[in-house]
């Protein structure tokens, strides 16, 4: 029986980069997103060419009913979950100065990026703990895709930075709590990755990269993150639960 990975936001951007690599690893995919299945059918078809089962479970993780529906669907389709990849998230609706953020925009971002992700992870963690009680050897793990924005402050993306910092602490807390079940928990902090989320500011980041923002003079690609997730799920980084992996081209290296 193949392992099953739930990837939120798994049909575009970083999530799709992860899905492609996991499909190549022979892992069955449960993908979640807010688009309809017909809108992502080409993506699903392409992933299935790797010989894995791919199922799509639409839903907004900010909503409890949607989270329940997604997990129920996974249980019906696959009967279990081995890996949770927390990737879904939204950018600020308005890049407002921290002194001008409005409550509705703050709530919208936090509900999806932090609250929804937390409660989905809680549900999956409980499910995995039950699986572990009946199988001591089955591979289980949780990977959360946060951002260097969990550490670096952007004054026009305050809620986004705060949500990512919150997810970073969530990973630490879960690593501690799930240790008794031998369920490793990891955090990946991507830097500037070329996706539809960064498309509008791509030229700005490219200029900053050429000026030395990163040590590797390019934007990251979704497959860069996919390769790291695949390595974690294969167990290529043992003895490392609770760790943060920064995949950011050297952006965070201190320089004089």
N, C-alpha and C positions, 0 to 999 in steps of 0.2 A: 504494500500500500504506500503510495507516494505521500510525502509531507504536503501540508496545505498552509499557504500563507495568505492572510488577509492584508491587503494593501489599501489604505484609504487614500482617496485621490489618485487611484492607480492607473488612470487611463490617459494622463497627460503629464507633461513636465517631468519633474524628478520621480514621481510615482511610476510613470510609464518606463522611465529608465531603469528603475528597480525591477518592475515587472518583467521586462525583457531579459534581464540577467538571471532572474530566478527561474523563468521559463526555460532558459538554456541549461540551468542546473537540474531540470527535471522536477521542479516543484509545482504542484497544482496551485492555481491562483483563484482567490476570491477577491474580486476587485469592487471597490465602492467608489461612488461619485454621485454628483447631483444631476448629471445629464441623463437622458433617457437611454435605454439600451440600443435603440435604433441609431442614436447619435454616435455611439461608440462601437458599432458593430464591426467596422473595418479593423479597428484596433484589436478587438477580441479574436477576429478571424486570423489576423497576423500572428498573434501570440500562440494560438492553437497549433500553428504549423510546427511548433517545437515538440509536439506529441504529448502535451499536458492538457489536463482539464482546466478550462477557464470559465468561470461563471461571474456574472455581473449582478451586483446587488445595489440598486439605486437607493439613495437616501441622504438626508442632511444629518450628519452626526450631532448637530446641535439639538436635535429633537429626540427625546427618549423613545417615542414610538418608532421612529426610523431606525434607531440603534437596535432596538429589540427585533425589528423586522429583518435587518441585515444578519444578525447573529442566528436568528431562527432559520433563515434561508441557508446559511452556511451549514448549520447542523443537519438540515434536511438533505442538502446536496452532497456534503462531504462526510458528515458524521463526526467531525472533529476539527480542531485548529491546532497547528503546531507553532506558527509564527504570526505575530502581529507587527505590522509595519505602520506606525503612525506617521502619515505623510500629509494628510489633508490639511489645508489651511487657506486662508484668504489674505490678500493684501488689504491695507486700509482703503476704505471707499474714497476717502479724501486724505491726501498727505498734508494734514493740518499741523501747524505749530502746536507744540505741547500745551501752550497757553490758550489754545483755541479749539481743542478737541471737543466735539459735542457728544453727549451721552449716548445717543442712538447709535452713532458710528462705533463708539467704544464697546457697547454691548454686542453689536453685531459681530465684531471681530472676536471678542472674548468668548462668546457663546460657541463659536465654531472652533477656534484655534486652541482654546484652553479647556473650557468647561466640557464641551462635547467630547474632546479627545480624552480627557480624564475619565469620564464615566464609561466611555467605550472600553478604555484600557482596564478599568476596574472590573467590568463584566468579563472581559477576555481573561484577565488574570485569575478570576475565580474559576472560570471554566478550565483553564490550564491546570490549576491546582487540583481540581477533581481528576483530570486526566492523569496527572502525575501519581496520584494515590493508587491507581490501578496499573501503572506502567512506569517503572523506575528508570527505564532506558530511553523512552521515546524523546526525540529532540523537541524542546520547547524554548522559545525565547521571545522577547519583546524588544523592538528597536524603534526609537522615536527620532524622527528627523526634525531637528529644531533649526538653529541658525546661529551664525556668529553674532546675530542681533540679540542673542541671549546674554551677550557680554558687552558688545559695542553699542553705545547709545546713539540713536538717531532722533533728533528733536522733532522731526516731522513724521515719525512713525512710532510714537510713544507706546500706544496700545500693542502694536505688533511686537516690539521689543519686550514689553512686560509679559505678554503671552508666552513668548519663547523662553524667557527666563523662568516662568512658572513651569513649563514643560520640562525644563532642565532639572528643576528640583523634583518634579514628579518622578523622573527616571531614577534619581538617587533614592527617594523614599521607597519606590517599588523594588529596586535592587536589594535594599535591606530586607524588606518584607518577604520577598519571594525567594530569598536565599535558602530558607528551610525546605523549599520544594525543588531546589536545584533548577530554578528557572532564571537564567541570566537576563539581565536588562542592560541595554546599551543606548547611548545617545550619539547621534551624528550631527555635528554642527557644520553645515555647508557654508561656503562663502558665496561669492557672486556666481550664480549658476545661470546659464543661458536657457530661459524658459519663457512661456507666455507671460508669466508674472513680472519678469524683468524686461520685457520687450520695450515698454515705453521709455525706460531709462537706460536702455542698452548703450546708446552712444555716450552717455555720461560716464558709465562704468568703464567702457572701453578706453576713453580718454584718461581716466584715473589709473587704470591698469598700466597703460603705456607710460604714465608718469611715475610708476613705481608702487602702486597700491599693493600689488602682489609680487612675490618673488618669481613665480612662473607667469610669464606675460600673456595670459589668456584668461577668458572666462571659463569657469568650470562647465562641464557637460553633465546632463542627467545620468549618462552611463558611468561617469566617475563615481557617483554615489551608489549606483547599482552594483558596481564591482565590490565596493566595501561592504554593502549589505550581504551580498552573496558570500563573501569571506567569513563574515560573522556567523551566518547560518550554517555554513559548512563546519564551523568550529575551528577555523584557522587562527583565531585569536583566543586561545584558551586562557583560563585563569584571569579573566578580565571583566567580570560583571561589574556594573556601575561606572564603567569608564566612558569618557567623552572622546570621540574621534573627530578632530577638526580637519575637514577636507576643504581647504580654502586657499590652496596655492601659495602658502607662506604668508598670507595677509597678517596673521597674528604674531609673527616673529618680531620681537622687539629689536629696534635698530637705533644706532647712535648717529 
